[in-house]
Amino acid sequence: MTTDIATAPIHPGEVLMDEYLEPLGITQNRLAIAIGVPPRRINEIVHS
């Protein structure tokens, strides 16, 4: 038996904030510096 229940896709920014940044106490700026990208890029992922 299969079900056709669709779930809404989760935005990558929501996953990043809820599953990684907040639980680990990491700021967007700290993540950006650690991975060598502009802080604006992380902010755009989280808020787009």
N, C-alpha and C positions, 0 to 999 in steps of 0.2 A: 504494500500500500504506500502510495506517495501522497504528499500534501503539497498544495500549491500556495502555501502561506508565504507571502513576500515580506521581508523586513526592509526597512529603510536603510540605505547605506549610511555608514558612520563617516563623518568628515575626518580626514587625516589629522587636522589640527586638534580636533576634540580628543582623538586617541593620544596624540603627543602630550597634551596638557593633562588629561585625566589619568593616563596609565603610566606616564613617565615623569614629567616635570613636577607636578604637584606632590606625588607620593615620595619622590626623592629629594624634594626641597631644592630643585635646580631652577634658576631663573632662565628666562629666554636668552638674556645676554650671556650668561655663563655657558649655556649650551652652544651659542654661536661662536664664542671664543674657543671653546674646546674643540669644535669641529672645523674651525677656520672659515666660517662664512659670516657675512655681514649680519648684525643683529636684526636688521630690517627683514631679511629673508625668513628668519624664524617667526618673526611677528606676522608676516604675511601668510605663512602656513597656518599659524594658529587662528588668525582672524579672517581668513578668506572663505 
